[in-house]
């Protein structure tokens, strides 16, 4: 697939979904309502420079995590990131507080800034 500046993606319906919705002979785009078509905004392709097998943490996320841990009263705690089974696609993201040490196999991302509490993210190996 070429890499246009903006990319429009419309998810294909599975055959079962088409039969259940009565849309077996129509494509997904024509099944969208006028309100959905007006509200739809193309997603700009973004190159984050982050490999697909890791997680990128923005500066804003570090600041927000530091504030949340301090507000919770656990500035030495961490934020655990992971993927769990469940949700519409079969997976759901998990973002949780972690008061203990990292688990075996966790990837630990640590951010230190002079004069501020360190922030740690534990990323599940899944």
N, C-alpha and C positions, 0 to 999 in steps of 0.2 A: 504494500500500500504506500502511495506517495505521502509525503509529509506536508500537506497544505497548512497555511497559517491557522486556519480554523477548520475544525473537522466536525461534521454533523454525524451523529450516531443515533440510529433508531434501532432498538433491540428487536430482533426477530422473535415472533411468537413461536412456541413449540406447536407441533401438530395438535397435541392434547388441548393446549390453550385455545387454539383456533376453533377446534370443534366445540369446546365448552362455551366460547363467547359467540359462536355463530359466525365467526369471521373467516371461515375456511377458504373462501374464494376472494378475500380482499387482502391487500398487503397492509402492513402495520401503519405506514404513513397515512393511508387513506382512512384508517380506522381511528385516527386521532380526531378529537373534537376541535372545533374552531378555537375554543378557549385554550386548549392545549397547544395548538399551533401558534397562537399569539404569544403564549407564555414561554414557549421553547426558545432557548438561547443556545447557540452553538458553543461548544467547549473549545477553548483555545488550547492547542497542543503546547505543553510546557515541558521543557527540558530542565529537570532539576539538577542534573549532574550526579544524582544519587543512584547507585547500583540497585537493581531490582531485588537483590537478596539482603538489603539492609533498610534501615529507617532513617530518614532525614529529620532532624530536630531543628526548627527555626529558632532564632533569637527570641522571638515573641513567645514561643512555647516554653523556653527556659525561664523567662521572666514570669509567665503565668504559673508554671509548676512551682517555682520558688515561693511565689505568693500563696498558692494553695496549700503547700506543705506548712508554711509558717502560720497561716490562718488556722490550720488543723491542729497546730501545736506539735508537729513532728518535723522540724526543719532538717533533721538527719535522716528522715525516711526517703523513700524513692517513689517513682511512678512506674508501675508495671504496664507494659504494652504487650498485647498478644492478640491472637485470633482464636475464637472458640467456634465450635459447631453450632449451627442454629441460624436464624435469620432467613430472609427470603432467598438469598443465593446459596444457602447452606452454611454460611459463615457469618460471624459477627465480630466486630472489633471489641477488644476489652481494654479499658483504661482504668486502672485501679491503684489505690495507695498500697504501698508495701513497706511495712515496718521492720521486716527482717532482712537477712542477708540475701544476696542473689542465689538462685537455684543453680544446680549443676547444669551447664549448657546454656545459661542465660548469656546474652551479649550485654555488657554493661557500658553505657554511655555516661560519662561524667563530665560535668561542666563546672569549672571553678572560675570565679571572678574575684579579684582582690577586694576585700572588705565586705563580701557578700557570702551567704551560705552556699555551699556546693549543692548542686542538683544532680541526682542520679536517675537514670532511666534504665530499667531492667527489661530487656526485650526477650520474650519467650523464644525458644529455639524453633518452634513451629513456624 
